[in-house]
């Protein structure tokens, strides 16, 4: 096709991309700034209104971070909570660490899981077992590498009660080693927000929902009403799907900014990041191949193609693509500012998008090839994963 014939197509794509960026950036900025920083929640003068909390932490081969994380949880200044850790078939020194810590901290309850029943993912089964063993009015599902500030529970529960919520999810402050991980982290959180639109979760009429594995605080009555983790026994994206169940049943939920309260070192290397994200990449798209291909095409069109187009177009079309790239930087800067990521990481947003596309396509191909996913030494068949559609 001659260049003259391509010009109308390139021009149309340019304007389509620019309008998309204008609408997306505007919603992103307004929505992102509407999310409360939970650390700023004022606390009452007394402890009378704090219900009992059960903190439930699944742990499988978590020797790298678990002692630091649990020590922080055991130093929470919340007046009434219990800590239940599920040692889920660990093959490293996790069990020995938990045994030693339980001797030092009697309030630490350790449940050792020796076998995984059919029809369950390991983490989901551990969370369910923890909920069964708990006695709190409110449950906190969190991870074995989350470090908490002393006032975390007080602030979160106060926010839950003040906003009359049934479910509150917090995103953590994420620490990464090395510039590649730091740069990619900003792109990942941008894409997560564009996919989930977490600021909409609080609106009852919106279909959007939220759940974050690092911190899902939920009323026990609500957890039981939505079917517990039994309803999402085979979902690798259990955190988000728990949030979907809450929203589907008409309960009230919201997301909060957990900066200065909870933190995590997400992954130690790019290789570890790729392996970790592959578990959820296809699951988050409901194992739907056409939808997956549509999604990665959209990522390429909006985040990679404008860079290429700037060098092969001229005049107004080139200017329109440049404006789209400028808005891309605005969006990335807003996200980095809000979440304490590298401010200039937006310059590498197209490259990060290429990595994201690679992860999604590789996860899709491997899942289809293996007819399932392999996670932490266990194979889960695709037929069972697809059957647990929410």
N, C-alpha and C positions, 0 to 999 in steps of 0.2 A: 504493500500500500504506500502511495506517495505521501511525502510530508504534508503537502497541501490538503490531502484527504484526511490526515490524522489531526490536523489543527483543531477542527470543531470538537473532536472527541477529547483531545487534551484540554481544551478550554472548558468544556463541560465538566470534566473530572476536577479541574482546578476549582471551579466555583462550587461544585458539590462538596469538595473537601473543605474549602474555606467556611462554608455555611455550617458544615458539621462541626468544625473546630470552634466556631463562634458560639453555637448553642451548647456544646459540651463544656467548653471552658467556663462559660457563664454559670451553668448549673453546678459545675465542680467547685468553683470558688464559693458560691452561695451555700451549697450543701456542706462542703468541708468546714466552713466557718460556723455552721450551725451546730456542729457536734461539740458537746461540752467536754472540757478538760476536767475529769473527775477529781483530780487532785485539788481543784479550786472549790470543791463542794464544802460549804460551812458545816461544822459539826455542832450538835447540841451539847449542852453543858454536862449532861448526865448520861449514864449507860442504860437507863431503864427501858428504852425502846429498841434495844438491839436483840433480835431473835437469834436462836442458836443456829450456827452455820456448820454444815458438814463439808469439809474440803476433801475432794476426791481426786487422787493423782494416780494415773496408770504409769507403770515403769517397766520397760523392757530394754535391757542393755543400756542403761543410762548412767554408767559409772563416771562419765566425764563431768556431768553437771549436777547430779542429784544431791550431793551433800550440801553444796552451796545453796541450791534452791530450797531444800527442805529446812535448812537452818534459818533462812529468811522467813519461811512460813511459820516456823515455831517461835519466832520472835514478834509475830503480829500482836498488836496491843488490843485486839478485839476481846471483849469480855467473856464470850461464850462460844467456843468453836471446838470441833474435833477434826483430827487429821487422819485420813485413811489412805494408805498407799498400797496399791496393788502390784506386787512383784510378779509380773506376767511372764513366767518361763524364761527369766533372764539367764544368759549363758556367760556373762562377764562377772565382775565383782559387785554388781548392784545388790544382790542378796546379802553379801557380807557387810556392805556399807549400811544397809537398812537394819540388819541385826545389831550392829554396833550402835547406830543412832537410837534404836528403840530402847537399848539398855540405858542410854544417857538421857533420853526424853520419854518418860512413861506415857505421855499423852499421844505419842506416835503409835498408831495401830497399823500393823503390817499384815496384809493378807497375801499368802503365797498361792499363786495359781499354777497348778502342775500340768494341766491339759486344757486344750481349747475344744469346746463342744462344736459339733457340726452346725453350720448355718450362722456362724459368728466370725467377724473380724476380731483379732486379738484385743485391740484397744477398746472397741465397743463393748466387748464382753467384760473387760476389766472395769470399765466405767459402770456398767450395769451391776456387777457384783459389789462395787463400792457403794452404789446407791442403796442396794439391798441391805448392806451392813450398817448404814448410817442412821442417825436419829435426828438430824437437824431439820428445822422448819424450812430452811433455805439450803440449796445445794450449790456448791461451787465446783465445777469441772475445770481442771487446769492441767498443765503439763509438768513433767518432771524436770524441766530446765528453766522454769519461770522463777525469777527472783523478785520478791515483793518487798516494798517499803513497809515499815511498821503500821502505818495508818491505812493501808490499802483496803482492808475489809470494812473498816468504819466508813470510809469515804464512799465505797461502792454501795453499801447497804443504805446509807443515807440518801444517795442519789436514787436508788431503786424505790425507796419509800416516798421521797419527795415528788418524784415524777409518776407515782402510782403505777410502776412497772411490774410485770410478771417475770421479765427476763432482761438482763442487762449483759451485753457483751462489751469487753474492753479490748482494744488493740494495744499491744505492748510497744515499748521503746525497743527498737531492734539494733543490736550491735553486730557489726560484721568485720571480719578480718580482711584487709587488703582493699584496694580501690575497685577492682572488678566487682566484688560482692557489694560494696557500698553503692556503686553506680547502678547495678542491676536492681538493688532493693528499691530504689525510688521508682523505677519503671514498673516493678511488680506491684507495688502498692497503688500506683496510678491505675493499672489495668484492673486490679481487684476492685477498686472503687467504681470504675466505669462499668464493670460487670455487675456488681452487687448493688450499687447506688445505696450505700448503707444509711445515708441521711434520710432516706424515705421510709425506713423500716418502722419508725415511730408513728407513722400516719396510718390509722386503721383502714382507710380505703385503698391504700397502696398495696400492690401485690408483692412488693419487695420485702425481703427478710434479711436477717443477719445472725451470724453465729461465729465465734472466734475461739479456736481450741485453747488459746492461752488463758482465756478467762470467760467462761459462760456461767453466769450467776442466775439461778432459776428457782422459783418457789417449788417446793416439793409437790404441792397439790397440782401445780401446772405440769410438772414433769410426769406425774402419774396419769394425768388426764390426757396427755398427748400420746401416751403409749410407751413411755420410757425408751431406753436404747434398744429394746426389743423391736421397736418399729423401724429402726434404722440399723439393724444388726449387721448388714452387709454393705454399709455405705462407707467408703474411705473418707468422704467429705462429711463425716458425722457431725462436725461442729455447725456447718451451714445447714445441714438437713434437720438438725434439732431446732434451729431457728425457724426453718420453714414450717415445721410441725406446730410450733408455738403460734406463728402468724396464721396458719391455716385454721387453727381452732379458735381464732378470735381473741387471743390473749395479747397483752400490750408489751411491746419490746422496744429496745433502743440500743444504740451503740454509743460508747463513750471513748474519749481519748485517754489512754492509760499512762501517758508520759508522767514521769516522776513517781509513779506507783509500781508499775510492773515492767520488767525488762527481760530480754532473752538474747543469747547469741544464736541466731537462727541456724546458720550453717557455717562450717569451718572452711569450706573450699567450694569452688565452682562445681567440681565434680560431685561433691556431696549435695549441693543445691539441685543440680540436674536430677540426680537419683531421687531426692526427696520430693521434688515437684511432680515427677512423673507418676507418682502414686495417685495424685488427685487430678491431673490434667485432663484426662479423658472422662473420669468420673464426674467432674464438675460440669461437663457438657452432656451428661446423662448417656454416655456411650453412644451418642448419636453422630454417625459419620458425616452426613450432609451438614448438620449444624456445626460440627467441628471445622469442616472445610470452609464453610461460610465465615466462621469466626476468624480463622487465620487469614483469609482473603481480606477481611475488613482491617485486620491489624496491618497487613502489608500495604493496603491502599492508603490508609491514613497516616501511617508512621514511617514507612520506608519509601514508598513511591514518591512523595513530595521532594525528598532529597535528590532522587534520580531526575525527576521532572525539571528541577531548577536548572540542570545542566543541558537539557535537550529542548527547552522551550525558550521563547523570546517574548519581549514586549509585555502586554497586559497579562498574558497567561503566566509568564515567569514571575511577574510581580504578585499575582494572586497566590502562587505556590509559596513565595517568600513570606507572605502574610500568614499562611497556614503554619509555616515553620516557626514564625515568631510566636504565634499562639501556642504552639507545642511547647515552646520554652516557658511561656507564662504559666501554663498548666503544670509543667514539671517543677517550676520554681515554687509555685503555691503549695504543691504537695510536699516538697522538700522542706520548706519553711515550717509547715504545720507539724511535720513528723521528725524534724531534726536529722534529715538526710543531707547528703552532699548537695549544696545549693546549685552547683554547676553541672550536676549529673544529667540534666536535660540535653546537654550537648551530645551525649551518647545514647539518647533515647532510641534512635533508629537502630543502632547496633544491639541494644538490649532487646528490642522488639524481635530482631532476627533470632536471638537466642531463645526468646519466649516461643516463637513459632517452631523452632527446632525441637524444644522440649515437648510441645503439644503434639507435633506430628510423630515424634519418636515414641511418645507414650501411647498414642493411638495405634501406631503400627505394631508395637510390641504387645499391646493388650490383645489385638486381633490375632497376631501370630501365635501367642502363647495361650490364647483363649482364656485370658484371665490376667491377674496381676500377681507378682511375687513381692511380698513385703515382709521384711525382717524374717526371712527364712520360711515363710508359709505361702503356698500357692492358693489363690482364691479363684475359682472358676468364673468365667465371664457370664455364664448362664445364671449363676446364683447372684452375681452382682447386678445384672440387668433386672432380675426378678424383684429386687428390692428397690424399685423405682418409687420416688416420693414426688 
